[in-house]
Amino acid sequence: MEELKDWECVKQGIALWLNNMPKAAEESFKDRPSSVYIDAGHTFICFMNAVISWETERMNEAQTRLRELEKQCAGEVGWLKSVRSKLFGPCDTRKTLTETLEEQIILADSQLCLAILVSLSQDISGFMKGGWLLRKAFKVYQHTYQQIYQLYTGTLQTDGTGLGEPQAPLTHRHTRDGTLAASLDLGTPSSTDWTVPNSNLQTPDGEWSSIHLEALRKSQTTTFESVSDDHQQQQQVAAAEDQSDPFSDLASGSSSSSATLKKSCTTDLAGLSSQSGTASSVESLEPSVANATRCSTPRTQMVLDLKLQKARKVNGTVPRTFAPSAAREPNERQIEPHDIQRLMGAVSFGYGIFQLSISLLPPSLLKLISFLGFEGDRAMGIACLRFSQQSMDMRAPLATLGLLWYYTIVTPFFALDGSDLSSEINAAQQLIEEANDQFAKSSLFLFFRGRVERLKSNIQEAIRAYEFAYRSSAQREIKLLCLHEIGWCRLIQLDYGTAMKNFKELKMCSQFSKSFYSYLTAICEGSFGNFSNLVRWRADILELINRSSQKDSQIEKYIFRRCLKLPRVESGQPPKYNSSLYWKYLVFEMLFLWNALSTCNVEQLESMVADCSQPVDAFSEPMVGISRLILGACLSCLTRYDEAIEAFRECIALREASSEHQQQDAHISASAYYELAVLLLRHQQPEKHRAEARRLLVHAQNNFKNYDFDNRISVRIHSVLKRLE
């Protein structure tokens, strides 16, 4: 391990962690001297533990480590470094270009991971903070991605590695009216540097001044500007800036050279030579002062001249940076081709996850994201992750996991492309097979193998994979995750007795949402015919919710509302509480909301169709119309579309006839409108039903708010309406 580079050590540590050896992974990091690479590797593992477990303690620990890592990297490559250089002069630490670029990537990765953790609370405050962190990560990613891409295409003209070509940086996007959307200007008041200040120093609550809001209005979408080759125009712009910039002499004192220090400390690869395959340093010092001002660290040679960036708005071009001084040491900034290739894979990982994460936000937040100056591109996110997972970088196995997460969890959960998941299943299976040589016994890869089998409706095979992963794992978090999936598989099989035992064990062992597992246990017991504990479960769930620190999250609100469906006292309750059918409807609702009905086999679907076809009366359903909603969904899975359309229309009619229930349990109405619209578009004559489908979607979008998991339905409605435009 001593002969390995730090990034290679981290890659081995991540491989150990994935191969069920978490202690060995920890020890591999402890045996190395502290560095930003080692700290990043340790932090990424901590982050994965938090995401897997969703436990409050793990989440808090991961957030703390991510903030420390962000602060460490921001102090080295961004705003803090610039301020420190102005006040105290350049530091003595000499860093290579590879190290500097790696720190920029780690900074963006830490901000992205922190945004994901903060957003997992699923409340509006968490989404707002997450959106702000995403904006910070975006600004670093867009700058760094462009730099490395320019370096990659300038140095590696031919691809003999089998990796394929990386994705080109996103270009200007057009608005709906055909006009060109404004680009994100790195020189705006809200973005004095290409990176925003560390989250420990500023929060969104204190930064929404009118100046900042005006700056945000100017940055509407993701763009990367091309570099101009007009050196003469660049010199003219620089001269004009020297005369017009009121801040050019702000830092002047006894030394005239200190006035030429620029606002940002970062790298600009626009002037790198592609002929020699090496990179030279780029300065932000004026030519007249460059020879007089010698910086002791190469980091200060790599700065982005924001004066020239601001001139871009006037002239429509990005001037090239000044060539390095002839007195510079030529080998100081060289970077090997294999390092360029690895860095391209490194930045593609975080940038790909970023693009996917943004593309999955609900429409209400997409408006905010667009206002903040960026948007997501799902296709580019997938392409970036595919490039990264084939690279040599330490993030390659994490990119594979990111793709598996998208194909087997995100796409089925959000139903992004309807119920046909054949392409996602094939892509995920191929990724697992490619990783077999290195991760055949990895409990996490076995977990995703189980997800693939579940999507193929091979529930028994999925359970075997989860049980193997459970036995193989040395990590408590993965064991609980597998136990969670086993419980859901039993629920899909309508095996209420076994599922009840699994969820009860999870309630005892897991720190994540004990109220959630308590509710699952309660409805399984009712469906199984065990009615004696239902009153006690109601009291336990309410107490757990009152003690929960996440009581404002969507999942806790959902459990609270469902808890009210449980009996309050032992005697004097309506007869519905002693009917298994009543509790089965609540189980079927869970399968519907978690989009798990499509993984049920024909026998299970037919059983649910029989139960939901029972006559409707005032006491048989926990919620008006729920049986007809589930009936329509099951018939749709059985491709009995005409019957499904009739069931959804009946559900809507029942809901409209009961005006007092129209806003109560509004998720039933919204879901019925959405499902009916999708089926009409899938009909043999979709054009005939196009207008009605659009009317149904718009009605659901405008008339139902703040219902259970409204974000999930909103994302689907938004996606369909976008395709109809």
KEZA-549168 format. One line per 8 residues: number of its first residue (from 1); their letters; for each residue x, y, z of C-alpha. Coordinates in steps of 0.2 Angstrom, whole numbers. Layout:
% residues N
NUM) a) X/Y/Z  ...
% end
This chain:
% residues 725
1) meelkdwe) 0/0/0  15/12/3  20/11/-15  2/16/-21  -3/34/-25  -16/41/-13  -30/39/-26  -25/21/-29
9) cvkqgial) -26/18/-11  -43/25/-10  -49/15/-25  -43/-1/-16  -51/5/0  -68/7/-9  -66/-10/-17  -63/-18/1
17) wlnnmpka) -79/-9/7  -89/-15/-8  -82/-33/-5  -89/-34/13  -73/-29/22  -77/-12/29  -64/-14/43  -50/-17/31
25) aeesfkdr) -56/-2/21  -55/9/37  -38/2/41  -31/5/24  -35/24/26  -28/25/43  -12/18/37  -9/32/25
33) pssvyida) -4/50/29  -18/62/29  -22/70/12  -37/77/3  -38/60/-7  -38/50/9  -51/61/18  -62/61/2
41) ghtficfm) -62/42/2  -66/40/20  -80/53/18  -88/45/3  -89/28/12  -97/37/27  -109/45/15  -114/28/7
49) naviswet) -117/21/25  -129/36/28  -138/34/12  -140/15/14  -146/16/32  -155/33/32  -152/33/51  -151/50/59
57) ermneaqt) -135/47/68  -126/41/52  -134/55/42  -127/68/54  -110/60/55  -109/60/36  -115/79/34  -102/84/47
65) rlrelekq) -88/75/37  -94/82/21  -94/100/28  -76/97/34  -71/91/17  -79/105/8  -71/118/20  -54/110/17
73) cagevgwl) -56/110/-2  -64/127/-3  -50/134/7  -37/127/-6  -45/131/-23  -58/144/-21  -64/160/-13  -55/157/4
81) ksvrsklf) -38/155/-6  -41/171/-15  -44/181/0  -30/173/9  -18/177/-5  -24/195/-6  -22/198/13  -6/187/17
89) gpcdtrkt) 2/184/0  3/167/-8  7/152/2  22/141/0  14/124/-4  17/118/-21  4/108/-30  3/100/-46
97) ltetleeq) -10/103/-59  -17/86/-56  -19/89/-37  -27/106/-40  -40/99/-52  -43/84/-41  -47/96/-26  -59/105/-37
105) iiladsql) -68/89/-41  -68/83/-23  -75/100/-18  -90/99/-30  -93/80/-25  -94/85/-7  -106/99/-10  -117/87/-21
113) clailvsl) -117/73/-8  -121/85/6  -136/92/-5  -142/74/-7  -142/71/12  -150/87/16  -164/84/3  -168/66/9
121) sqdisgfm) -178/74/23  -191/77/9  -198/93/17  -197/110/9  -183/117/20  -172/102/15  -176/104/-3  -172/123/-2
129) kggwllrk) -155/120/7  -152/105/-5  -155/117/-20  -143/130/-14  -130/117/-11  -133/110/-29  -131/127/-36  -114/128/-27
137) afkvyqht) -109/111/-34  -115/116/-51  -103/131/-52  -88/121/-48  -93/106/-59  -96/117/-75  -80/126/-73  -69/110/-69
145) yqqiyqly) -78/99/-82  -75/112/-96  -56/113/-91  -53/94/-91  -63/92/-106  -53/104/-116  -37/96/-109  -44/79/-114
153) tgtlqtdg) -48/83/-132  -32/93/-134  -21/79/-128  -30/63/-132  -35/65/-150  -38/47/-153  -46/34/-142  -38/18/-140
161) tglgepqa) -44/13/-123  -61/7/-127  -68/20/-115  -77/30/-129  -77/49/-129  -83/59/-115  -98/70/-116  -95/88/-123
169) plthrhtr) -99/102/-111  -117/108/-112  -120/122/-123  -133/136/-124  -151/131/-122  -165/139/-130  -181/145/-121  -198/140/-127
177) dgtlaasl) -201/156/-136  -185/153/-147  -174/165/-139  -157/161/-132  -157/158/-113  -145/169/-103  -129/160/-98  -123/159/-81
185) dlgtpsst) -111/173/-79  -96/169/-68  -93/187/-65  -110/192/-57  -112/199/-40  -118/183/-33  -103/173/-40  -87/183/-38
193) dwtvpnsn) -78/167/-41  -82/152/-50  -85/143/-34  -97/149/-20  -91/151/-3  -91/137/9  -108/132/17  -101/134/34
201) lqtpdgew) -98/152/30  -115/157/22  -132/150/21  -147/154/9  -156/162/23  -144/177/24  -140/179/5  -156/183/-4
209) ssihleal) -152/202/-6  -159/211/-20  -142/211/-29  -141/192/-27  -158/190/-34  -155/201/-49  -139/191/-52  -149/174/-51
217) rksqtttf) -161/181/-63  -147/183/-76  -142/165/-74  -156/154/-82  -148/137/-88  -133/127/-89  -120/133/-102  -102/132/-105
225) esvsddhq) -94/146/-116  -82/141/-130  -65/149/-129  -61/163/-142  -45/161/-152  -44/180/-155  -28/185/-145  -29/203/-151
233) qqqqvaaa) -47/205/-145  -42/198/-129  -28/211/-126  -40/225/-131  -53/219/-118  -40/218/-105  -34/236/-108  -52/242/-108
241) edqsdpfs) -55/233/-91  -39/241/-84  -47/258/-88  -65/255/-82  -64/243/-67  -67/253/-52  -60/239/-41  -43/237/-50
249) dlasgsss) -34/248/-37  -44/242/-22  -30/232/-15  -16/244/-19  -4/249/-6  15/251/-5  16/238/-18  9/240/-36
257) ssatlkks) 9/222/-39  -3/218/-26  -16/228/-35  -15/215/-49  -21/200/-39  -38/194/-46  -54/189/-38  -52/170/-40
265) cttdlagl) -39/157/-38  -43/142/-50  -36/135/-66  -40/140/-83  -34/128/-97  -39/138/-112  -21/142/-116  -14/124/-114
273) ssqsgtas) -4/117/-128  -12/102/-136  3/98/-147  15/93/-133  2/85/-123  7/95/-108  -1/109/-98  6/126/-94
281) svesleps) 2/138/-80  -10/152/-83  -8/169/-74  -20/182/-70  -7/195/-67  -5/209/-80  10/206/-92  18/222/-86
289) vanatrcs) 18/216/-68  20/197/-71  39/198/-72  40/209/-56  28/198/-46  35/180/-43  23/168/-34  31/155/-24
297) tprtqmvl) 17/142/-27  10/136/-44  -8/137/-37  -7/156/-39  -2/154/-57  -19/146/-61  -32/159/-59  -47/164/-69
305) dlklqkar) -47/182/-74  -64/188/-70  -61/205/-78  -60/196/-95  -75/185/-90  -85/201/-87  -80/207/-104  -88/192/-112
313) kvngtvpr) -105/200/-109  -100/215/-119  -91/207/-133  -100/190/-134  -83/180/-133  -72/173/-120  -55/180/-122  -40/168/-120
321) tfapsaar) -30/170/-105  -12/177/-106  2/165/-110  13/160/-96  29/170/-93  44/164/-102  53/163/-85  41/150/-79
329) epnerqie) 48/132/-76  41/122/-91  39/106/-81  30/113/-66  13/112/-74  14/97/-85  1/83/-83  2/66/-90
337) phdiqrlm) -10/59/-102  -16/45/-91  -19/58/-77  -30/68/-89  -39/52/-93  -42/48/-75  -48/66/-71  -60/65/-85
345) gavsfgyg) -68/50/-77  -67/58/-60  -77/73/-65  -89/64/-76  -95/54/-60  -100/69/-50  -107/78/-65  -117/63/-70
353) ifqlsisl) -124/61/-53  -128/80/-53  -137/79/-69  -148/64/-64  -152/71/-47  -158/88/-55  -168/79/-68  -178/70/-55
361) lppsllkl) -184/85/-45  -202/89/-44  -209/103/-56  -211/116/-42  -193/114/-38  -187/114/-56  -194/132/-57  -183/136/-42
369) isflgfeg) -168/127/-50  -170/136/-66  -171/152/-57  -155/148/-48  -146/146/-65  -146/127/-70  -156/112/-75  -153/94/-77
377) dramgiac) -150/83/-92  -154/65/-89  -147/58/-105  -130/67/-102  -130/61/-84  -131/43/-89  -118/45/-103  -106/54/-90
385) lrfsqqsm) -108/39/-78  -105/27/-91  -89/35/-96  -84/36/-78  -88/18/-74  -76/12/-87  -62/24/-81  -47/20/-70
393) dmraplat) -52/33/-57  -57/28/-39  -75/33/-42  -77/20/-56  -86/7/-45  -96/21/-38  -102/26/-55  -107/8/-58
401) lgllwyyt) -118/9/-42  -125/26/-47  -131/18/-64  -138/3/-55  -147/15/-43  -155/24/-57  -160/9/-67  -167/-2/-53
409) ivtpffal) -173/10/-40  -176/28/-47  -184/23/-64  -196/10/-57  -200/21/-42  -204/37/-52  -211/27/-66  -201/39/-77
417) dgsdlsse) -204/30/-94  -220/20/-90  -221/2/-84  -210/-5/-98  -193/-7/-89  -185/-19/-101  -171/-8/-107  -167/-3/-89
425) inaaqqli) -167/-21/-83  -155/-26/-98  -144/-12/-94  -143/-16/-75  -140/-34/-79  -126/-30/-91  -118/-19/-77  -119/-32/-64
433) eeandqfa) -111/-45/-76  -97/-33/-80  -93/-31/-62  -93/-50/-58  -74/-52/-59  -71/-39/-45  -88/-39/-35  -96/-56/-38
441) ksslflff) -98/-58/-19  -101/-40/-15  -117/-39/-4  -121/-22/-12  -120/-29/-30  -130/-44/-24  -143/-32/-18  -144/-24/-35
449) rgrverlk) -145/-42/-43  -160/-44/-31  -168/-28/-38  -166/-34/-56  -174/-51/-52  -188/-41/-43  -191/-30/-58  -192/-46/-69
457) sniqeair) -206/-52/-57  -194/-67/-52  -198/-63/-33  -192/-80/-27  -175/-77/-36  -174/-59/-29  -177/-66/-11  -162/-78/-13
465) ayefayrs) -151/-64/-19  -156/-53/-4  -154/-68/8  -136/-71/1  -132/-53/2  -138/-53/20  -127/-67/25  -112/-61/16
473) saqreikl) -112/-43/22  -102/-37/37  -111/-21/37  -126/-18/48  -133/-5/36  -133/-17/21  -141/-31/31  -155/-20/36
481) lclheigw) -157/-14/18  -158/-32/12  -170/-36/26  -181/-22/20  -181/-28/2  -185/-46/8  -200/-39/18  -206/-30/2
489) crliqldy) -204/-45/-8  -215/-55/4  -228/-41/3  -228/-42/-16  -231/-61/-14  -246/-56/-2  -237/-67/11  -244/-56/25
497) gtamknfk) -238/-67/39  -219/-68/34  -219/-50/29  -226/-45/46  -212/-54/55  -199/-46/43  -206/-28/47  -207/-31/65
505) elkmcsqf) -188/-36/66  -184/-20/56  -194/-10/68  -184/-17/82  -167/-16/74  -167/-1/62  -165/17/68  -174/23/52
513) sksfysyl) -192/28/53  -198/15/66  -216/22/63  -215/17/45  -211/-1/50  -223/-1/64  -237/4/51  -232/-10/39
521) taicegsf) -232/-22/53  -250/-17/58  -258/-18/41  -249/-35/38  -257/-41/54  -274/-35/50  -273/-43/32  -267/-59/41
529) gnfsnlvr) -282/-59/52  -274/-54/68  -284/-39/75  -279/-40/93  -264/-28/92  -271/-15/81  -276/-3/95  -258/-4/103
537) wradilel) -250/-1/86  -260/15/84  -253/21/101  -235/16/97  -235/24/80  -242/41/87  -229/41/100  -215/37/88
545) inrssqkd) -220/51/77  -221/63/91  -203/59/96  -196/59/78  -185/73/72  -192/70/54  -210/73/59  -212/86/45
553) sqiekyif) -205/74/31  -217/67/18  -215/49/25  -219/54/43  -235/64/37  -241/49/27  -239/37/42  -248/49/53
561) rrclklpr) -263/51/42  -263/32/39  -262/29/58  -279/38/60  -286/23/50  -282/11/64  -295/8/78  -294/19/93
569) vesgqppk) -301/8/107  -304/-11/109  -323/-11/108  -336/-1/100  -327/0/83  -336/-2/66  -335/-19/59  -323/-14/46
577) ynsslywk) -308/-16/58  -312/-34/59  -312/-37/41  -296/-43/32  -302/-34/16  -301/-17/25  -282/-20/29  -278/-28/12
585) ylvfemlf) -284/-12/4  -270/-2/14  -257/-15/9  -262/-13/-9  -261/5/-8  -243/4/-1  -239/-7/-16  -247/6/-28
593) lwnalstc) -239/21/-20  -222/12/-21  -225/7/-39  -223/-11/-35  -239/-18/-43  -229/-20/-59  -218/-33/-51  -232/-44/-45
601) nveqlesm) -235/-60/-55  -251/-64/-64  -258/-74/-49  -255/-60/-36  -263/-47/-48  -278/-58/-51  -280/-60/-32  -280/-42/-30
609) vadcsqpv) -292/-39/-44  -304/-51/-35  -303/-42/-19  -305/-25/-26  -320/-30/-37  -330/-32/-21  -346/-21/-19  -342/-4/-12
617) dafsepmv) -351/2/4  -348/15/17  -338/4/29  -328/-8/17  -315/5/11  -303/15/22  -304/29/9  -317/32/-4
625) gisrlilg) -312/25/-21  -296/16/-16  -303/-1/-21  -307/6/-39  -290/14/-40  -280/-2/-36  -292/-12/-47  -288/0/-62
633) aclscltr) -269/-2/-59  -270/-21/-57  -280/-22/-73  -267/-11/-82  -253/-22/-77  -263/-37/-84  -265/-27/-100  -284/-27/-99
641) ydeaieaf) -284/-8/-103  -302/-6/-107  -307/-13/-91  -294/-2/-82  -300/13/-90  -318/9/-84  -311/6/-66  -302/23/-66
649) recialre) -318/32/-72  -328/24/-58  -315/29/-46  -316/47/-52  -335/47/-51  -335/40/-33  -323/54/-28  -333/68/-36
657) assehqqq) -349/61/-29  -342/62/-12  -338/81/-11  -332/80/7  -319/68/2  -313/77/-13  -298/85/-4  -297/72/9
665) dahisasa) -285/58/3  -283/68/-13  -269/57/-19  -283/45/-24  -291/58/-36  -274/64/-43  -268/46/-46  -284/41/-55
673) yyelavll) -283/56/-66  -265/53/-70  -267/34/-73  -283/37/-84  -273/50/-95  -259/38/-97  -270/24/-102  -279/35/-115
681) lrhqqpek) -263/39/-123  -258/21/-124  -275/17/-132  -276/11/-150  -281/28/-156  -270/40/-145  -273/55/-156  -292/53/-153
689) hraearrl) -289/54/-134  -275/66/-134  -285/82/-129  -295/72/-115  -278/65/-108  -271/83/-108  -286/90/-99  -285/76/-86
697) lvhaqnnf) -267/79/-82  -269/98/-81  -284/96/-70  -274/84/-58  -259/97/-58  -270/112/-54  -284/105/-43  -275/94/-30
705) knydfdnr) -261/100/-19  -252/95/-3  -258/77/-4  -248/61/1  -232/60/-10  -238/74/-21  -220/76/-28  -220/59/-36
713) isvrihsv) -236/62/-45  -231/79/-50  -215/73/-58  -224/60/-68  -238/73/-74  -224/85/-78  -215/72/-89  -231/67/-98
721) lkrle) -236/85/-102  -219/89/-108  -220/74/-121  -237/81/-126  -230/98/-131
% end
